[in-house]
Amino acid sequence: MKLSTDREYLYFLPNASLTKRLIQHLHAKPEIPVFCVTIIHEIDGWLVRIKLNSQITPLESGNLRAFLNELGISYEPQKRLQMALLSLESGQCPVKTMRRYQISIVSHGSPNKEEIEAFREQFVKKLGYCPQTLV
């Protein structure tokens, strides 16, 4: 069976609920060899990068893309965000990366929906209301 060369998926999701749903999906699919998930909150939504340990079959890749396309849209990051993702990939500390590139890294590493919820709660508490992206 031919393997896909897709080992990275970068998507923009509109809100926290869909981002948590994606993380639940990844946990429920042990056949997807997830290496690292990076979740970044932006003013208008959530950027999620999924990196795989190894190649997957075209069928598995197609299924993953179909699920991702149901939740959001494929994303091509601007230069600043590309540099931030490269910084994380090279082992730079997420806190230093956040400061240097002025972004909100919610999670980097093993996918964790609790980190998304904690970020959402803190953000809403400080703002005093819940913006649409944090629903």
Biotite code that builds the C-alpha atoms (Angstrom):
import biotite.structure as struc

atoms = struc.array([
    struc.Atom([0.000, 0.000, 0.000], chain_id="A", res_id=1, res_name="MET", atom_name="CA", element="C"),
    struc.Atom([1.336, 3.426, -0.961], chain_id="A", res_id=2, res_name="LYS", atom_name="CA", element="C"),
    struc.Atom([2.057, 5.788, 1.904], chain_id="A", res_id=3, res_name="LEU", atom_name="CA", element="C"),
    struc.Atom([1.200, 9.470, 1.953], chain_id="A", res_id=4, res_name="SER", atom_name="CA", element="C"),
    struc.Atom([3.998, 11.975, 2.376], chain_id="A", res_id=5, res_name="THR", atom_name="CA", element="C"),
    struc.Atom([1.678, 14.153, 4.459], chain_id="A", res_id=6, res_name="ASP", atom_name="CA", element="C"),
    struc.Atom([3.186, 14.455, 7.918], chain_id="A", res_id=7, res_name="ARG", atom_name="CA", element="C"),
    struc.Atom([1.960, 17.920, 8.852], chain_id="A", res_id=8, res_name="GLU", atom_name="CA", element="C"),
    struc.Atom([-1.500, 19.463, 8.844], chain_id="A", res_id=9, res_name="TYR", atom_name="CA", element="C"),
    struc.Atom([-2.124, 23.139, 9.543], chain_id="A", res_id=10, res_name="LEU", atom_name="CA", element="C"),
    struc.Atom([-5.712, 24.308, 10.003], chain_id="A", res_id=11, res_name="TYR", atom_name="CA", element="C"),
    struc.Atom([-7.607, 27.349, 11.198], chain_id="A", res_id=12, res_name="PHE", atom_name="CA", element="C"),
    struc.Atom([-10.639, 26.601, 13.414], chain_id="A", res_id=13, res_name="LEU", atom_name="CA", element="C"),
    struc.Atom([-13.236, 29.208, 14.404], chain_id="A", res_id=14, res_name="PRO", atom_name="CA", element="C"),
    struc.Atom([-13.718, 28.383, 18.103], chain_id="A", res_id=15, res_name="ASN", atom_name="CA", element="C"),
    struc.Atom([-12.568, 26.508, 21.203], chain_id="A", res_id=16, res_name="ALA", atom_name="CA", element="C"),
    struc.Atom([-15.304, 23.855, 20.992], chain_id="A", res_id=17, res_name="SER", atom_name="CA", element="C"),
    struc.Atom([-14.163, 22.689, 17.568], chain_id="A", res_id=18, res_name="LEU", atom_name="CA", element="C"),
    struc.Atom([-10.541, 22.763, 18.675], chain_id="A", res_id=19, res_name="THR", atom_name="CA", element="C"),
    struc.Atom([-11.368, 20.524, 21.652], chain_id="A", res_id=20, res_name="LYS", atom_name="CA", element="C"),
    struc.Atom([-13.366, 18.252, 19.341], chain_id="A", res_id=21, res_name="ARG", atom_name="CA", element="C"),
    struc.Atom([-10.286, 17.850, 17.129], chain_id="A", res_id=22, res_name="LEU", atom_name="CA", element="C"),
    struc.Atom([-8.147, 16.893, 20.123], chain_id="A", res_id=23, res_name="ILE", atom_name="CA", element="C"),
    struc.Atom([-10.756, 14.322, 21.207], chain_id="A", res_id=24, res_name="GLN", atom_name="CA", element="C"),
    struc.Atom([-10.728, 12.906, 17.671], chain_id="A", res_id=25, res_name="HIS", atom_name="CA", element="C"),
    struc.Atom([-6.939, 12.549, 17.703], chain_id="A", res_id=26, res_name="LEU", atom_name="CA", element="C"),
    struc.Atom([-7.082, 10.733, 21.050], chain_id="A", res_id=27, res_name="HIS", atom_name="CA", element="C"),
    struc.Atom([-9.754, 8.375, 19.689], chain_id="A", res_id=28, res_name="ALA", atom_name="CA", element="C"),
    struc.Atom([-7.654, 7.461, 16.618], chain_id="A", res_id=29, res_name="LYS", atom_name="CA", element="C"),
    struc.Atom([-4.527, 5.606, 17.784], chain_id="A", res_id=30, res_name="PRO", atom_name="CA", element="C"),
    struc.Atom([-3.759, 4.736, 14.140], chain_id="A", res_id=31, res_name="GLU", atom_name="CA", element="C"),
    struc.Atom([-2.835, 8.395, 13.596], chain_id="A", res_id=32, res_name="ILE", atom_name="CA", element="C"),
    struc.Atom([0.794, 8.587, 14.804], chain_id="A", res_id=33, res_name="PRO", atom_name="CA", element="C"),
    struc.Atom([0.664, 12.067, 16.342], chain_id="A", res_id=34, res_name="VAL", atom_name="CA", element="C"),
    struc.Atom([4.073, 13.434, 17.260], chain_id="A", res_id=35, res_name="PHE", atom_name="CA", element="C"),
    struc.Atom([3.133, 16.946, 18.299], chain_id="A", res_id=36, res_name="CYS", atom_name="CA", element="C"),
    struc.Atom([0.147, 19.281, 18.247], chain_id="A", res_id=37, res_name="VAL", atom_name="CA", element="C"),
    struc.Atom([0.595, 23.039, 18.467], chain_id="A", res_id=38, res_name="THR", atom_name="CA", element="C"),
    struc.Atom([-2.440, 25.163, 19.290], chain_id="A", res_id=39, res_name="ILE", atom_name="CA", element="C"),
    struc.Atom([-2.279, 28.937, 18.921], chain_id="A", res_id=40, res_name="ILE", atom_name="CA", element="C"),
    struc.Atom([-5.115, 31.291, 19.808], chain_id="A", res_id=41, res_name="HIS", atom_name="CA", element="C"),
    struc.Atom([-5.592, 34.298, 17.574], chain_id="A", res_id=42, res_name="GLU", atom_name="CA", element="C"),
    struc.Atom([-8.125, 37.118, 17.791], chain_id="A", res_id=43, res_name="ILE", atom_name="CA", element="C"),
    struc.Atom([-10.393, 35.527, 15.192], chain_id="A", res_id=44, res_name="ASP", atom_name="CA", element="C"),
    struc.Atom([-9.883, 31.802, 15.885], chain_id="A", res_id=45, res_name="GLY", atom_name="CA", element="C"),
    struc.Atom([-7.491, 28.954, 16.563], chain_id="A", res_id=46, res_name="TRP", atom_name="CA", element="C"),
    struc.Atom([-4.532, 27.706, 14.570], chain_id="A", res_id=47, res_name="LEU", atom_name="CA", element="C"),
    struc.Atom([-3.785, 24.000, 14.978], chain_id="A", res_id=48, res_name="VAL", atom_name="CA", element="C"),
    struc.Atom([-0.698, 22.288, 13.596], chain_id="A", res_id=49, res_name="ARG", atom_name="CA", element="C"),
    struc.Atom([-0.556, 18.503, 13.749], chain_id="A", res_id=50, res_name="ILE", atom_name="CA", element="C"),
    struc.Atom([2.787, 16.823, 13.127], chain_id="A", res_id=51, res_name="LYS", atom_name="CA", element="C"),
    struc.Atom([2.945, 13.061, 12.679], chain_id="A", res_id=52, res_name="LEU", atom_name="CA", element="C"),
    struc.Atom([5.674, 10.628, 13.740], chain_id="A", res_id=53, res_name="ASN", atom_name="CA", element="C"),
    struc.Atom([5.480, 8.735, 10.484], chain_id="A", res_id=54, res_name="SER", atom_name="CA", element="C"),
    struc.Atom([3.706, 8.601, 7.180], chain_id="A", res_id=55, res_name="GLN", atom_name="CA", element="C"),
    struc.Atom([0.135, 7.379, 6.967], chain_id="A", res_id=56, res_name="ILE", atom_name="CA", element="C"),
    struc.Atom([-1.758, 5.735, 4.141], chain_id="A", res_id=57, res_name="THR", atom_name="CA", element="C"),
    struc.Atom([-3.545, 7.899, 1.585], chain_id="A", res_id=58, res_name="PRO", atom_name="CA", element="C"),
    struc.Atom([-6.867, 6.642, 2.995], chain_id="A", res_id=59, res_name="LEU", atom_name="CA", element="C"),
    struc.Atom([-5.946, 7.658, 6.557], chain_id="A", res_id=60, res_name="GLU", atom_name="CA", element="C"),
    struc.Atom([-4.647, 11.016, 5.292], chain_id="A", res_id=61, res_name="SER", atom_name="CA", element="C"),
    struc.Atom([-7.848, 11.568, 3.315], chain_id="A", res_id=62, res_name="GLY", atom_name="CA", element="C"),
    struc.Atom([-9.973, 10.719, 6.344], chain_id="A", res_id=63, res_name="ASN", atom_name="CA", element="C"),
    struc.Atom([-7.990, 13.089, 8.556], chain_id="A", res_id=64, res_name="LEU", atom_name="CA", element="C"),
    struc.Atom([-8.203, 15.894, 5.978], chain_id="A", res_id=65, res_name="ARG", atom_name="CA", element="C"),
    struc.Atom([-11.950, 15.328, 5.574], chain_id="A", res_id=66, res_name="ALA", atom_name="CA", element="C"),
    struc.Atom([-12.437, 15.628, 9.340], chain_id="A", res_id=67, res_name="PHE", atom_name="CA", element="C"),
    struc.Atom([-10.238, 18.731, 9.503], chain_id="A", res_id=68, res_name="LEU", atom_name="CA", element="C"),
    struc.Atom([-12.139, 20.300, 6.593], chain_id="A", res_id=69, res_name="ASN", atom_name="CA", element="C"),
    struc.Atom([-15.416, 19.755, 8.472], chain_id="A", res_id=70, res_name="GLU", atom_name="CA", element="C"),
    struc.Atom([-14.043, 21.729, 11.425], chain_id="A", res_id=71, res_name="LEU", atom_name="CA", element="C"),
    struc.Atom([-12.078, 24.476, 9.723], chain_id="A", res_id=72, res_name="GLY", atom_name="CA", element="C"),
    struc.Atom([-9.966, 25.477, 6.756], chain_id="A", res_id=73, res_name="ILE", atom_name="CA", element="C"),
    struc.Atom([-6.467, 24.637, 5.626], chain_id="A", res_id=74, res_name="SER", atom_name="CA", element="C"),
    struc.Atom([-4.139, 27.459, 6.612], chain_id="A", res_id=75, res_name="TYR", atom_name="CA", element="C"),
    struc.Atom([-1.037, 29.047, 5.106], chain_id="A", res_id=76, res_name="GLU", atom_name="CA", element="C"),
    struc.Atom([0.690, 31.020, 7.882], chain_id="A", res_id=77, res_name="PRO", atom_name="CA", element="C"),
    struc.Atom([2.224, 34.439, 7.430], chain_id="A", res_id=78, res_name="GLN", atom_name="CA", element="C"),
    struc.Atom([5.976, 34.850, 7.889], chain_id="A", res_id=79, res_name="LYS", atom_name="CA", element="C"),
    struc.Atom([5.815, 35.758, 11.605], chain_id="A", res_id=80, res_name="ARG", atom_name="CA", element="C"),
    struc.Atom([3.787, 32.638, 12.390], chain_id="A", res_id=81, res_name="LEU", atom_name="CA", element="C"),
    struc.Atom([6.042, 30.464, 10.208], chain_id="A", res_id=82, res_name="GLN", atom_name="CA", element="C"),
    struc.Atom([9.019, 31.692, 12.208], chain_id="A", res_id=83, res_name="MET", atom_name="CA", element="C"),
    struc.Atom([7.248, 30.976, 15.499], chain_id="A", res_id=84, res_name="ALA", atom_name="CA", element="C"),
    struc.Atom([6.404, 27.428, 14.394], chain_id="A", res_id=85, res_name="LEU", atom_name="CA", element="C"),
    struc.Atom([10.011, 26.871, 13.292], chain_id="A", res_id=86, res_name="LEU", atom_name="CA", element="C"),
    struc.Atom([11.199, 28.180, 16.644], chain_id="A", res_id=87, res_name="SER", atom_name="CA", element="C"),
    struc.Atom([9.018, 25.666, 18.482], chain_id="A", res_id=88, res_name="LEU", atom_name="CA", element="C"),
    struc.Atom([10.115, 22.878, 16.166], chain_id="A", res_id=89, res_name="GLU", atom_name="CA", element="C"),
    struc.Atom([13.761, 23.634, 16.879], chain_id="A", res_id=90, res_name="SER", atom_name="CA", element="C"),
    struc.Atom([13.136, 23.195, 20.607], chain_id="A", res_id=91, res_name="GLY", atom_name="CA", element="C"),
    struc.Atom([12.695, 26.796, 21.681], chain_id="A", res_id=92, res_name="GLN", atom_name="CA", element="C"),
    struc.Atom([10.685, 27.213, 24.861], chain_id="A", res_id=93, res_name="CYS", atom_name="CA", element="C"),
    struc.Atom([7.006, 28.094, 24.131], chain_id="A", res_id=94, res_name="PRO", atom_name="CA", element="C"),
    struc.Atom([7.131, 31.042, 26.567], chain_id="A", res_id=95, res_name="VAL", atom_name="CA", element="C"),
    struc.Atom([10.153, 32.554, 24.810], chain_id="A", res_id=96, res_name="LYS", atom_name="CA", element="C"),
    struc.Atom([8.498, 31.947, 21.444], chain_id="A", res_id=97, res_name="THR", atom_name="CA", element="C"),
    struc.Atom([5.314, 33.681, 22.624], chain_id="A", res_id=98, res_name="MET", atom_name="CA", element="C"),
    struc.Atom([7.282, 36.706, 23.761], chain_id="A", res_id=99, res_name="ARG", atom_name="CA", element="C"),
    struc.Atom([9.458, 36.930, 20.673], chain_id="A", res_id=100, res_name="ARG", atom_name="CA", element="C"),
    struc.Atom([6.631, 36.561, 18.130], chain_id="A", res_id=101, res_name="TYR", atom_name="CA", element="C"),
    struc.Atom([3.797, 38.011, 20.246], chain_id="A", res_id=102, res_name="GLN", atom_name="CA", element="C"),
    struc.Atom([1.455, 35.048, 19.867], chain_id="A", res_id=103, res_name="ILE", atom_name="CA", element="C"),
    struc.Atom([-0.636, 33.013, 22.327], chain_id="A", res_id=104, res_name="SER", atom_name="CA", element="C"),
    struc.Atom([0.556, 29.414, 22.355], chain_id="A", res_id=105, res_name="ILE", atom_name="CA", element="C"),
    struc.Atom([-2.111, 27.467, 24.217], chain_id="A", res_id=106, res_name="VAL", atom_name="CA", element="C"),
    struc.Atom([-0.522, 24.043, 23.854], chain_id="A", res_id=107, res_name="SER", atom_name="CA", element="C"),
    struc.Atom([2.566, 22.496, 22.276], chain_id="A", res_id=108, res_name="HIS", atom_name="CA", element="C"),
    struc.Atom([3.370, 18.807, 22.490], chain_id="A", res_id=109, res_name="GLY", atom_name="CA", element="C"),
    struc.Atom([0.932, 16.088, 23.394], chain_id="A", res_id=110, res_name="SER", atom_name="CA", element="C"),
    struc.Atom([-2.621, 17.165, 22.518], chain_id="A", res_id=111, res_name="PRO", atom_name="CA", element="C"),
    struc.Atom([-4.495, 18.235, 25.632], chain_id="A", res_id=112, res_name="ASN", atom_name="CA", element="C"),
    struc.Atom([-8.028, 19.634, 25.675], chain_id="A", res_id=113, res_name="LYS", atom_name="CA", element="C"),
    struc.Atom([-7.670, 20.625, 29.354], chain_id="A", res_id=114, res_name="GLU", atom_name="CA", element="C"),
    struc.Atom([-5.090, 23.262, 28.342], chain_id="A", res_id=115, res_name="GLU", atom_name="CA", element="C"),
    struc.Atom([-7.597, 24.702, 25.876], chain_id="A", res_id=116, res_name="ILE", atom_name="CA", element="C"),
    struc.Atom([-10.284, 24.868, 28.555], chain_id="A", res_id=117, res_name="GLU", atom_name="CA", element="C"),
    struc.Atom([-7.925, 26.457, 31.107], chain_id="A", res_id=118, res_name="ALA", atom_name="CA", element="C"),
    struc.Atom([-6.866, 29.102, 28.566], chain_id="A", res_id=119, res_name="PHE", atom_name="CA", element="C"),
    struc.Atom([-10.497, 29.777, 27.662], chain_id="A", res_id=120, res_name="ARG", atom_name="CA", element="C"),
    struc.Atom([-11.541, 30.165, 31.308], chain_id="A", res_id=121, res_name="GLU", atom_name="CA", element="C"),
    struc.Atom([-8.676, 32.551, 32.123], chain_id="A", res_id=122, res_name="GLN", atom_name="CA", element="C"),
    struc.Atom([-9.299, 34.646, 29.019], chain_id="A", res_id=123, res_name="PHE", atom_name="CA", element="C"),
    struc.Atom([-13.043, 34.928, 29.679], chain_id="A", res_id=124, res_name="VAL", atom_name="CA", element="C"),
    struc.Atom([-12.457, 35.747, 33.345], chain_id="A", res_id=125, res_name="LYS", atom_name="CA", element="C"),
    struc.Atom([-10.077, 38.604, 32.473], chain_id="A", res_id=126, res_name="LYS", atom_name="CA", element="C"),
    struc.Atom([-12.314, 39.976, 29.724], chain_id="A", res_id=127, res_name="LEU", atom_name="CA", element="C"),
    struc.Atom([-15.541, 39.662, 31.669], chain_id="A", res_id=128, res_name="GLY", atom_name="CA", element="C"),
    struc.Atom([-17.357, 38.120, 28.685], chain_id="A", res_id=129, res_name="TYR", atom_name="CA", element="C"),
    struc.Atom([-16.954, 35.250, 26.241], chain_id="A", res_id=130, res_name="CYS", atom_name="CA", element="C"),
    struc.Atom([-16.000, 36.178, 22.659], chain_id="A", res_id=131, res_name="PRO", atom_name="CA", element="C"),
    struc.Atom([-17.303, 33.939, 19.860], chain_id="A", res_id=132, res_name="GLN", atom_name="CA", element="C"),
    struc.Atom([-13.874, 32.320, 19.338], chain_id="A", res_id=133, res_name="THR", atom_name="CA", element="C"),
    struc.Atom([-13.854, 31.021, 22.911], chain_id="A", res_id=134, res_name="LEU", atom_name="CA", element="C"),
    struc.Atom([-17.274, 29.343, 22.758], chain_id="A", res_id=135, res_name="VAL", atom_name="CA", element="C"),
])
